[in-house]
Amino acid sequence: MTAPALTAPRTAPAPAGGAGLPRALHAEWIKLWTVRSTGWSVAAMVALGAGLTTLVCALVAPDLAAGATGEPVGAFITWGLLFAQVTAVVLGALTVTAEYGTGMIRATLAATPRRGTVLAAKALVLSGTLFVAGVVTAVLGWLGGNAFLSAEGIGLSLGDDGMLRSLLGSGLYMAGLGLLAMAVGLLLRSTAAAVSVVLALVFLVGNLVMLLPGSLGEWLTKLMPGNAGSRIATPESFNPMLLDPWPGFAVFAAEVAVVLAVAAVAFGRRDA
């Protein structure tokens, strides 16, 4: 009598190269929204962006109506995004640096060995989240601030020149800032360092280059990421020397793409 032959249970073959982009997107979405920092960052963006815009419009509306400030009305309708952009930078950096801090990046790369797929999934989830959050923040700020402007007879409607573009552009700018911070985070692997570098580039360096003499200072001011990208998020600008909205955003997008490309090369070559 012979013993029955034992056969191994059949299992579905693992997909070559690990999970594809759809599964990677699902995984990144879960990781992004199961940490408290994401909810707090989005809430802070809305509170700072919409809240400060409403507050500033309430304070300056009488002076704007009287022509006492000499500033364009449209420059105030998304004013709060000046501070809300900090939250986009923080969230963008945390998207990658948090995984390096906890060591979870090794599990991520074990599930999806193709690092390009991982990077693409992170970028899509992050940019989509920040685009929606940026648009919602800008719309709420416009609704709140415009109530005070309209009471003075200087309100802005969606049909006014640059208004709709600025609301959608706020989302584009927030998404771009998040991607820039994510790329710097991949290079530095430190939340504090990445946030410090991007904020210094946007706020500090972008203003200091104005001090350079002649046309050099003027052009560097126009080309700095914060100055070039933020113009798309306002119907009118406080600084008439900046690039026009779409050319400025094209420059900003190109700068973000270059940093992302460098980060992708580093991400593919370095150990986790």
ZITAMO-V826011 format. One record per residue. N is the residue number from 0. RES is the residue in one letter. SS is DSSP state (alpha for helix, beta for strand, coil for the rest). PSI is psi in radians with two decimals (none if undefined). Layout:
BEGIN
N_RES_SS_PSI / N_RES_SS_PSI
END
This chain:
BEGIN
0_M_coil_2.26 / 1_T_coil_2.57 / 2_A_coil_2.51 / 3_P_coil_2.43 / 4_A_coil_2.38 / 5_L_coil_2.29 / 6_T_coil_2.47 / 7_A_coil_2.48 / 8_P_coil_2.51 / 9_R_coil_2.35 / 10_T_coil_2.61 / 11_A_coil_2.39 / 12_P_coil_2.47 / 13_A_coil_2.47 / 14_P_coil_2.39 / 15_A_coil_2.30 / 16_G_coil_0.19 / 17_G_coil_-2.86 / 18_A_coil_2.57 / 19_G_coil_-3.01 / 20_L_alpha_-0.75 / 21_P_alpha_-0.78 / 22_R_alpha_-0.64 / 23_A_alpha_-0.69 / 24_L_alpha_-0.77 / 25_H_alpha_-0.74 / 26_A_alpha_-0.75 / 27_E_alpha_-0.62 / 28_W_alpha_-0.78 / 29_I_alpha_-0.80 / 30_K_alpha_-0.67 / 31_L_alpha_-0.71 / 32_W_alpha_0.08 / 33_T_coil_0.12 / 34_V_coil_2.54 / 35_R_alpha_-0.51 / 36_S_alpha_-0.55 / 37_T_alpha_-0.87 / 38_G_alpha_-0.74 / 39_W_alpha_-0.68 / 40_S_alpha_-0.78 / 41_V_alpha_-0.74 / 42_A_alpha_-0.70 / 43_A_alpha_-0.64 / 44_M_alpha_-0.83 / 45_V_alpha_-0.77 / 46_A_alpha_-0.81 / 47_L_alpha_-0.85 / 48_G_alpha_-0.97 / 49_A_alpha_-0.69 / 50_G_alpha_-0.83 / 51_L_alpha_-0.61 / 52_T_alpha_-0.81 / 53_T_alpha_-0.77 / 54_L_alpha_-0.81 / 55_V_alpha_-0.75 / 56_C_alpha_-0.67 / 57_A_alpha_-0.63 / 58_L_alpha_-0.64 / 59_V_alpha_-0.16 / 60_A_alpha_-0.81 / 61_P_alpha_-0.73 / 62_D_alpha_-0.66 / 63_L_alpha_-0.71 / 64_A_alpha_-0.57 / 65_A_alpha_-0.11 / 66_G_coil_0.39 / 67_A_coil_-0.40 / 68_T_coil_-0.50 / 69_G_coil_0.13 / 70_E_coil_2.63 / 71_P_coil_2.49 / 72_V_alpha_-0.71 / 73_G_alpha_-0.32 / 74_A_alpha_-0.28 / 75_F_coil_-0.26 / 76_I_coil_-0.30 / 77_T_coil_0.52 / 78_W_coil_-0.63 / 79_G_coil_-0.33 / 80_L_alpha_-0.32 / 81_L_alpha_-0.65 / 82_F_alpha_-0.52 / 83_A_alpha_-0.42 / 84_Q_alpha_-0.36 / 85_V_alpha_-0.70 / 86_T_alpha_-0.59 / 87_A_alpha_-0.68 / 88_V_alpha_-0.77 / 89_V_alpha_-0.82 / 90_L_alpha_-0.69 / 91_G_alpha_-0.74 / 92_A_alpha_-0.76 / 93_L_alpha_-0.44 / 94_T_alpha_-0.56 / 95_V_alpha_-0.68 / 96_T_alpha_-0.52 / 97_A_alpha_-0.65 / 98_E_alpha_-0.63 / 99_Y_alpha_-0.62 / 100_G_alpha_-0.63 / 101_T_alpha_-0.20 / 102_G_coil_0.06 / 103_M_alpha_-0.31 / 104_I_alpha_-0.52 / 105_R_alpha_-0.68 / 106_A_alpha_-0.67 / 107_T_alpha_-0.79 / 108_L_alpha_-0.41 / 109_A_alpha_-0.66 / 110_A_alpha_-0.60 / 111_T_coil_1.50 / 112_P_coil_-0.42 / 113_R_coil_1.84 / 114_R_alpha_-0.48 / 115_G_alpha_-0.65 / 116_T_alpha_-0.73 / 117_V_alpha_-0.82 / 118_L_alpha_-0.73 / 119_A_alpha_-0.72 / 120_A_alpha_-0.76 / 121_K_alpha_-0.78 / 122_A_alpha_-0.73 / 123_L_alpha_-0.78 / 124_V_alpha_-0.79 / 125_L_alpha_-0.86 / 126_S_alpha_-0.66 / 127_G_alpha_-0.75 / 128_T_alpha_-0.82 / 129_L_alpha_-0.55 / 130_F_alpha_-0.85 / 131_V_alpha_-0.78 / 132_A_alpha_-0.69 / 133_G_alpha_-0.73 / 134_V_alpha_-0.78 / 135_V_alpha_-0.75 / 136_T_alpha_-0.79 / 137_A_alpha_-0.71 / 138_V_alpha_-0.76 / 139_L_alpha_-0.69 / 140_G_alpha_-0.70 / 141_W_alpha_-0.76 / 142_L_alpha_-0.76 / 143_G_alpha_-0.87 / 144_G_alpha_-0.62 / 145_N_alpha_-0.42 / 146_A_alpha_-0.70 / 147_F_alpha_-0.63 / 148_L_alpha_-0.72 / 149_S_alpha_-0.58 / 150_A_alpha_-0.41 / 151_E_coil_0.07 / 152_G_coil_0.32 / 153_I_coil_0.45 / 154_G_coil_2.78 / 155_L_coil_2.27 / 156_S_coil_2.91 / 157_L_coil_-0.44 / 158_G_coil_-0.18 / 159_D_coil_2.65 / 160_D_coil_2.12 / 161_G_coil_-0.10 / 162_M_alpha_-0.93 / 163_L_alpha_-0.71 / 164_R_alpha_-0.69 / 165_S_alpha_-0.60 / 166_L_alpha_-0.81 / 167_L_alpha_-0.63 / 168_G_alpha_-0.49 / 169_S_alpha_-0.72 / 170_G_alpha_-0.71 / 171_L_alpha_-0.73 / 172_Y_alpha_-0.73 / 173_M_alpha_-0.74 / 174_A_alpha_-0.74 / 175_G_alpha_-0.73 / 176_L_alpha_-0.72 / 177_G_alpha_-0.73 / 178_L_alpha_-0.66 / 179_L_alpha_-0.78 / 180_A_alpha_-0.64 / 181_M_alpha_-0.75 / 182_A_alpha_-0.78 / 183_V_alpha_-0.63 / 184_G_alpha_-0.68 / 185_L_alpha_-0.62 / 186_L_alpha_-0.69 / 187_L_alpha_-0.43 / 188_R_coil_0.51 / 189_S_coil_2.23 / 190_T_alpha_-0.87 / 191_A_alpha_-0.76 / 192_A_alpha_-0.77 / 193_A_alpha_-0.81 / 194_V_alpha_-0.75 / 195_S_alpha_-0.76 / 196_V_alpha_-0.83 / 197_V_alpha_-0.75 / 198_L_alpha_-0.66 / 199_A_alpha_-0.68 / 200_L_alpha_-0.73 / 201_V_alpha_-0.82 / 202_F_alpha_-0.81 / 203_L_alpha_-1.05 / 204_V_alpha_-0.66 / 205_G_alpha_-0.47 / 206_N_alpha_-0.57 / 207_L_alpha_-0.55 / 208_V_alpha_-0.28 / 209_M_alpha_-0.40 / 210_L_alpha_-0.23 / 211_L_coil_2.53 / 212_P_coil_2.61 / 213_G_alpha_-2.67 / 214_S_alpha_-0.40 / 215_L_alpha_-0.83 / 216_G_alpha_-0.67 / 217_E_alpha_-0.79 / 218_W_alpha_-0.65 / 219_L_alpha_-0.63 / 220_T_alpha_-0.76 / 221_K_alpha_-0.58 / 222_L_alpha_-0.19 / 223_M_coil_2.46 / 224_P_alpha_-0.82 / 225_G_alpha_-0.68 / 226_N_alpha_-0.73 / 227_A_alpha_-0.73 / 228_G_alpha_-0.60 / 229_S_alpha_-0.34 / 230_R_alpha_-0.51 / 231_I_alpha_-0.29 / 232_A_alpha_0.13 / 233_T_coil_2.40 / 234_P_coil_-0.69 / 235_E_coil_2.70 / 236_S_coil_2.61 / 237_F_coil_-0.49 / 238_N_coil_1.80 / 239_P_coil_-0.14 / 240_M_coil_-0.19 / 241_L_coil_2.83 / 242_L_coil_2.74 / 243_D_coil_2.77 / 244_P_alpha_-0.98 / 245_W_alpha_-0.74 / 246_P_alpha_-0.69 / 247_G_alpha_-0.73 / 248_F_alpha_-0.59 / 249_A_alpha_-0.71 / 250_V_alpha_-0.80 / 251_F_alpha_-0.80 / 252_A_alpha_-0.68 / 253_A_alpha_-0.70 / 254_E_alpha_-0.74 / 255_V_alpha_-0.73 / 256_A_alpha_-0.69 / 257_V_alpha_-0.80 / 258_V_alpha_-0.68 / 259_L_alpha_-0.70 / 260_A_alpha_-0.75 / 261_V_alpha_-0.75 / 262_A_alpha_-0.65 / 263_A_alpha_-0.70 / 264_V_alpha_-0.79 / 265_A_alpha_-0.72 / 266_F_alpha_-0.65 / 267_G_alpha_-0.38 / 268_R_alpha_-0.48 / 269_R_coil_2.70 / 270_D_coil_2.67 / 271_A_coil_none
END
